[in-house]
């Protein structure tokens, strides 16, 4: 690839070849551009009655100019400059839809990501892997994403299986491998190959637990957790005959991970068990698990865990998760959750949907709501239909006035204060019981 021309190099790089001062993609950029790209999908709360007119064409040009600069900087000699450029691109890709801009530069972006993963250090590899996820999310499940995955898939697998690479880089690449393969689902052979790669990673946790009676955790645990979650995501799109094979292979082994001293591993194992039971009962209404009593006993212990050597925050999180897992395994029940984005609502009513939502929320962060409103790929995944088009007049009628919002917040604050006062009076002399 030809080196990009270094325009304005006198003020971009100081004497002695010091790294360039990269101006990161800011929240202000995101808010302005989100309005210009998706005025029809905007959150009603962000609508301003008397705001100044925005020149959409000019702001779009400014944005593209900035992003072109970041793409050029991913080839810079300075590792810090490359990493800053990758992070800025990640912020832009997660906060808005840039399909046309990326379409014209997808191969350049793919080459840059591949170079950063191959030759970069840990932090740069993590940033590049995260950008690869967002690149595929932007492009959706078409042939363009297939080309991206064909180029990056072997590189990601190599890092995941490389014992000399940093754990953080391997963890990021495992997550990226699962998400990108989930998006590019046409090649069933590639799907099975990717799942096998991830299995080879997290199955080492089974061996470790057998060797140490299930009470030890190593620095590899974070990698095992990421590989397990990525594998679980891919399991949700497997044919039913393959699902049955995987259930037979792992359902008796996963409970051993519930004894791991790492909270994230216990939660990942518990949620995966709930999902496996859900899939097993979908394939066979009379599904029977032989060690059900032992498993429910373990889950109930985790749902009521009061060990003093664990942090209160960890105990609360664990109890909350395992109450739901226990209900799923024992009673075939799932606590429905509602997700709000703009004027729309989405109900998460099963473990498969929950696993998928949590995965994409992890990589999109605060941009998840925006992408749910306007990203065709995600809307297809969650069966939301085409994006809802709202004009400015409709948004204005949906907007709550500042005074009404103030009254509502005041009333809610008073209600919370009264409720908390009553609770404090009741438990004043109870003391600590966790």
C-alpha positions in Angstrom: 0.0 0.0 0.0 1.3 3.4 -0.9 2.1 5.7 2.0 -0.4 8.5 2.4 0.8 12.0 1.7 1.8 13.9 4.8 0.0 17.2 4.3 0.7 19.8 6.9 3.4 17.7 8.5 5.2 20.8 9.9 2.6 21.4 12.5 1.4 17.8 12.9 4.7 16.4 14.0 7.3 18.3 16.1 11.0 18.2 16.0 12.7 14.8 16.6 9.8 12.9 15.1 7.5 13.2 18.1 4.0 11.6 17.9 1.3 13.8 16.3 -1.2 15.5 18.6 -4.3 13.6 17.5 -7.5 15.5 18.2 -9.9 12.7 19.3 -13.5 12.3 18.1 -15.5 14.2 20.7 -19.0 13.9 22.2 -19.8 17.2 20.6 -19.0 15.8 17.2 -21.2 12.8 17.9 -24.2 14.9 19.0 -24.0 17.2 16.0 -23.5 14.5 13.5 -26.1 12.2 15.0 -28.6 15.0 14.4 -27.5 15.6 10.9 -27.4 11.9 10.0 -30.5 10.8 11.7 -32.8 13.7 12.3 -35.7 11.4 11.6 -34.7 8.9 14.3 -33.6 11.4 17.0 -34.6 10.9 20.6 -37.4 13.3 21.5 -35.5 14.5 24.5 -32.7 15.8 22.3 -35.1 17.9 20.2 -34.7 21.7 20.7 -37.5 24.0 19.7 -35.5 27.1 19.0 -32.1 25.6 18.1 -30.0 27.1 15.3 -30.3 25.7 11.8 -27.6 23.0 11.1 -26.0 23.0 7.7 -26.0 19.2 7.3 -23.9 19.2 4.2 -21.1 21.2 5.8 -21.1 19.2 9.0 -21.0 16.0 7.0 -18.0 17.3 5.1 -16.3 18.2 8.3 -16.9 14.8 9.8 -15.6 13.0 6.7 -12.5 15.2 6.7 -11.8 14.3 10.3 -12.4 10.6 9.7 -10.1 10.5 6.7 -7.4 12.0 8.8 -7.9 9.3 11.5 -7.7 6.6 8.8 -4.4 8.0 7.6 -3.1 8.1 11.1 -3.7 4.4 11.6 -0.5 4.0 9.4 1.6 6.4 11.5 5.0 5.3 12.8 4.0 6.2 16.4 2.1 3.5 18.2 0.4 6.1 20.4 -0.8 8.0 17.4 -2.1 4.8 15.8 -4.0 3.8 18.9 -5.5 7.3 19.4 -6.7 7.2 15.7 -8.2 3.7 16.2 -10.1 4.9 19.4 -11.4 8.0 17.6 -12.7 5.8 14.7 -14.3 3.5 17.3 -16.1 6.4 18.9 -17.4 7.7 15.5 -18.5 4.2 14.3 -20.4 3.5 17.5 -22.2 6.8 17.7 -23.6 7.1 14.1 -24.3 5.2 10.8 -21.5 5.8 8.3 -22.3 3.1 5.7 -21.6 5.1 2.5 -18.4 6.6 3.9 -17.1 3.2 5.1 -18.2 1.4 1.9 -15.7 3.5 -0.1 -12.9 2.8 2.3 -13.6 -0.6 3.7 -10.5 -2.3 2.2 -8.3 0.5 3.5 -9.8 0.2 6.9 -9.4 -3.6 6.8 -5.7 -3.3 5.8 -5.1 -0.9 8.6 -6.8 -3.1 11.2 -4.9 -6.2 10.0 -1.6 -4.3 10.2 -2.4 -3.0 13.8 -3.4 -6.5 15.0 -0.3 -8.2 13.5 2.4 -5.7 14.4 0.9 -3.7 17.3 1.3 -4.2 21.0 -1.5 -5.2 23.4 -3.5 -1.9 23.6 -3.3 -1.3 19.9 -4.4 -4.8 19.2 -7.4 -4.4 21.5 -8.4 -1.1 19.8 -8.0 -2.6 16.3 -10.1 -5.7 17.3 -12.8 -3.4 18.7 -12.8 -1.3 15.5 -13.1 -4.5 13.4 -16.3 -5.4 15.3 -17.8 -2.0 14.7 -16.8 -2.1 11.0 -18.8 -5.3 10.5 -21.7 -3.9 12.5 -21.8 -0.9 10.2 -21.6 -3.0 7.0 -24.2 -5.5 8.1 -24.4 -9.1 6.9 -23.7 -8.5 3.2 -20.8 -9.6 1.0 -18.7 -6.6 2.2 -18.6 -8.0 5.7 -17.7 -11.4 4.3 -14.7 -9.9 2.6 -13.7 -8.2 5.8 -14.0 -11.4 7.8 -12.1 -13.4 5.2 -9.2 -11.0 5.6 -9.3 -10.7 9.4 -10.6 -14.1 10.5 -7.2 -15.9 10.2 -5.4 -13.1 11.9 -7.8 -13.1 14.8 -7.7 -16.9 15.2 -3.9 -16.8 15.2 -3.8 -14.2 18.0 -6.5 -16.0 20.0 -4.4 -19.3 19.9 -1.0 -17.6 20.4 0.1 -18.3 24.0 2.8 -15.6 23.7 0.4 -12.8 23.0 -1.0 -10.7 25.8 -4.2 -12.0 27.5 -5.9 -8.7 26.8 -5.2 -8.9 23.1 -6.3 -12.5 22.9 -9.5 -11.7 24.9 -10.4 -8.8 22.5 -9.7 -10.9 19.4 -11.9 -13.8 20.8 -14.8 -11.4 21.3 -14.2 -9.9 17.8 -14.0 -13.3 16.2 -17.4 -14.3 17.7 -19.2 -11.1 16.8 -17.8 -10.8 13.2 -18.7 -14.5 12.6 -22.2 -13.9 14.0 -22.7 -11.1 11.5 -21.3 -13.2 8.6 -23.4 -16.3 8.9 -23.6 -17.7 5.4 -20.7 -20.1 5.5 -21.6 -22.8 7.9 -18.2 -24.4 7.7 -16.6 -21.1 8.9 -19.1 -21.0 11.7 -18.2 -24.4 13.0 -14.5 -23.7 12.6 -14.8 -20.5 14.6 -16.7 -22.2 17.3 -14.1 -25.0 17.5 -11.4 -22.4 17.9 -13.3 -20.7 20.8 -14.1 -24.1 22.4 -10.4 -25.0 22.4 -9.8 -21.9 24.6 -12.6 -22.1 27.2 -12.5 -25.9 27.5 -9.1 -25.4 29.2 -11.0 -24.1 32.1 -12.6 -27.5 32.6 -9.2 -29.1 32.8 -8.0 -26.5 35.2 -11.0 -27.0 37.5 -10.4 -30.8 37.6 -6.8 -30.2 38.5 -7.5 -27.8 41.3 -10.9 -29.0 42.6 -12.7 -26.0 41.1 -11.4 -23.4 43.5 -8.6 -21.7 41.6 -8.5 -19.0 39.0 -5.6 -17.9 36.8 -4.8 -14.9 34.7 -6.2 -16.8 31.7 -9.7 -16.6 33.2 -10.6 -13.4 31.4 -9.7 -15.1 28.1 -11.8 -18.1 29.0 -14.8 -15.9 29.8 -14.6 -14.0 26.6 -14.2 -17.2 24.5 -17.2 -18.8 26.3 -19.5 -15.8 25.7 -18.4 -15.5 22.1 -19.0 -19.3 21.6 -22.5 -19.0 23.3 -23.4 -16.1 20.9 -22.5 -18.3 17.9 -24.5 -21.2 19.3 -27.7 -19.2 19.1 -27.4 -19.2 15.2 -26.4 -22.9 14.8 -28.7 -25.5 13.2 -30.7 -27.6 15.7 -28.7 -30.8 15.1 -25.5 -29.0 15.9 -27.1 -27.4 19.0 -28.0 -30.9 20.3 -24.3 -32.0 19.8 -23.0 -29.0 21.7 -25.5 -29.5 24.5 -24.5 -33.1 25.0 -20.8 -32.1 24.9 -20.9 -29.2 27.4 -24.0 -29.5 29.7 -22.3 -31.9 32.1 -19.1 -29.9 32.2 -20.2 -26.3 32.5 -21.5 -26.7 36.2 -17.9 -27.2 37.3 -17.2 -23.6 36.3 -19.8 -22.4 38.9 -17.1 -23.1 41.6 -14.6 -20.8 40.0 -13.5 -18.0 42.3 -13.8 -15.4 39.5 -17.2 -13.7 39.6 -17.3 -13.1 35.8 -16.6 -16.8 35.1 -19.4 -17.9 37.5 -21.9 -15.6 35.9 -20.8 -16.5 32.3 -21.2 -20.2 33.1 -24.5 -19.7 34.8 -26.0 -17.6 31.9 -24.7 -20.1 29.4 -26.3 -23.0 31.3 -29.6 -21.1 31.3 -29.3 -20.6 27.5 -28.4 -24.3 27.0 -31.5 -25.4 28.9 -33.6 -23.0 26.9 -32.3 -24.3 23.6 -32.6 -28.0 24.8 -36.2 -27.5 25.7 -37.0 -25.9 22.4 -35.5 -28.9 20.6 -37.1 -31.5 22.9 -40.1 -30.5 25.1 -39.5 -33.6 27.3 -35.8 -32.8 27.8 -34.5 -34.4 31.0 -31.3 -33.6 32.8 -30.0 -36.4 35.1 -28.1 -34.2 37.7 -30.9 -31.6 38.0 -31.0 -31.8 41.8 -27.3 -31.2 42.2 -27.3 -28.4 39.7 -30.2 -26.6 41.3 -28.6 -26.9 44.7 -25.4 -25.2 43.3 -27.5 -22.5 41.6 -29.5 -21.9 44.8 -26.4 -21.6 46.8 -25.0 -18.9 44.4 -28.4 -17.1 44.4 -28.3 -16.8 48.2 -24.5 -16.6 48.7 -23.6 -14.7 51.9 -19.8 -15.4 52.1 -18.2 -12.5 54.0 -14.9 -12.8 52.0 -16.7 -11.5 48.9 -17.4 -7.9 48.2 -21.0 -6.7 48.8 -21.3 -5.4 45.2 -20.1 -8.8 43.8 -22.6 -10.7 46.0 -25.5 -8.5 45.0 -24.6 -8.9 41.3 -24.2 -12.7 41.7 -27.4 -13.2 43.6 -29.4 -11.1 41.1 -28.0 -13.1 38.1 -28.4 -16.6 39.7 -31.9 -16.0 40.8 -32.8 -15.6 37.2 -30.7 -18.6 36.1 -32.3 -20.7 38.8 -35.8 -19.7 37.6 -34.8 -20.6 34.0 -33.4 -24.0 34.9 -35.9 -25.0 37.5 -39.2 -23.3 36.4 -38.5 -22.6 32.7 -39.2 -18.9 33.4 -37.5 -15.7 32.1 -38.0 -12.2 33.7 -38.9 -10.1 30.7 -37.0 -6.8 30.3 -38.0 -3.7 28.3 -35.5 -1.6 26.4 -36.5 1.9 25.4 -34.9 3.7 22.4 -36.5 6.9 21.1 -40.2 6.3 20.6 -39.8 2.5 20.4 -39.8 -0.3 22.9 -38.2 -3.8 22.7 -38.9 -6.6 25.0 -36.2 -9.1 25.9 -38.1 -12.3 26.7 -35.6 -15.1 26.4 -32.0 -15.9 27.1 -31.0 -16.1 23.4 -32.2 -12.5 22.9 -30.6 -11.4 26.2 -27.2 -12.8 25.2 -27.3 -11.2 21.8 -28.4 -7.8 23.2 -25.7 -7.8 25.9 -23.0 -8.7 23.4 -23.8 -5.8 21.1 -24.4 -3.4 24.0 -20.9 -4.2 25.2 -19.2 -3.1 21.9 -21.6 -0.2 21.1 -21.8 1.3 24.5 -23.9 4.4 24.7 -24.5 4.2 20.9 -26.6 1.0 21.3 -29.9 3.0 21.4 -29.0 4.9 18.3 -28.0 1.8 16.4 -31.3 0.1 17.5 -33.2 3.0 16.0 -31.3 3.2 12.7 -29.0 0.2 12.0 -30.8 -2.1 9.6 -28.6 -5.1 10.6 -29.4 -4.8 14.3 -33.1 -4.2 13.6 -33.2 -7.4 11.6 -31.4 -9.3 14.4 -34.0 -8.2 16.9 -36.9 -8.3 14.4 -37.8 -4.6 14.8 -38.7 -4.0 11.2 -37.6 -1.0 9.1 -36.5 2.2 11.0 -39.4 4.4 12.2 -39.4 7.7 10.4 -40.4 10.7 12.5 -40.5 14.3 11.2 -39.7 17.4 13.3 -43.3 18.2 13.9 -44.0 14.7 15.4 -40.9 14.9 17.6 -42.0 18.3 18.9 -45.4 17.0 19.9 -43.7 14.1 21.8 -41.4 16.4 23.7 -42.1 17.0 27.4 -41.7 20.6 28.4 -39.0 21.5 30.9 -41.6 22.6 33.5 -43.5 19.3 33.2 -40.2 17.3 33.5 -39.3 19.4 36.7 -42.7 18.6 38.3 -42.3 14.9 37.5 -38.7 14.7 38.9 -39.8 16.6 42.1 -42.7 14.2 42.7 -40.5 11.1 42.1 -37.8 12.5 44.4 -40.3 13.0 47.3 -41.7 9.5 46.8 -38.2 8.0 46.9 -37.4 10.0 50.1 -40.5 8.8 51.9 -40.0 5.2 50.9 -36.3 5.2 52.0 -37.2 6.9 55.3 -39.7 4.1 56.1 -37.1 1.4 55.2 -34.4 3.1 57.3 -36.8 3.1 60.3 -37.6 -0.5 60.0 -34.0 -1.8 59.8 -32.5 0.7 62.2 -31.6 -2.0 64.8 -31.3 -5.0 62.5 -27.6 -4.6 61.7 -25.5 -6.2 59.0 -26.9 -9.6 58.0 -25.2 -10.4 54.7 
